Amino acid sequence: MTKKYKIQKTPFIVPTEDGKLIQEHWGNSTENSNISIAHMIAPAGWSEPHQTPEFDEFTFVIRGKKQFEIDDETVILEAGQSILIEKGARIRYSNPFDAECEYLAICLPAFSMDLVNREA
């Protein structure tokens, strides 16, 4: 009998140069292009360029705080809070705070550099 489940024990560690830890549990690295689920730890002071993704992204903050610049608005989430950012929004993610931020990110469809539209 074929098992109807898969357990992820070795997530794909996405190479980064900004000190952020990205562990993709499910996504393009596991041949799941419909969804990606990643566990992330952003160091204090971390940020990335603006982007306009072609996917919806859900973020759940586990520990610390995370800042979101969404179109012309700044939103700060704290541990235990979550947000849905719809595809097509211009967004910039950052952690300008003094402590690291641990969170989960879920993207529908899966995160891909081809779909993120990151600004230079």
MOGIHU-V412704 format. One line per field, one symbol per residue. phi: phi as a letter, one per 40 degrees, with the letter a starting at -180 (. if undefined). psi: psi as a letter, one per 40 degrees, with the letter a starting at -180 (. if undefined). burial: I if it has 16 or more other C-alpha atoms within 10 Angstrom, else O. A space follows every 10 residues. Layout:
phi=???
psi=???
burial=???
//
This chain:
phi=.cccabbcbb cccccbbbgc cbbccaidcb gbccabbbbb bbcdgcabcd abcbacbbbb ccagbbbbbb fbbbbbbbdg bbabbcdgcc bbcabcccbc bbabbbbbcc daccbcfccc
psi=hhifihhheg ihhhhieeeh hhhhdiaddf fgediihihi hhiheiiiii igifiihhhh hdiaihhhhh bfihhhiihe iiihhiieih ihiigeieii hhihhhhhai hhddedfhi.
burial=OOOOOOOOOO IIOOOOOOOI IIIIIIIIIO OOIOIIIIII IIIIOIIOOI IIIIIIIIII IIIIIIIIII OOOOOOIIOO OOOOIIIOII IIIIIIOOOI IIIIIIIIII IIOOOIOIOO
//
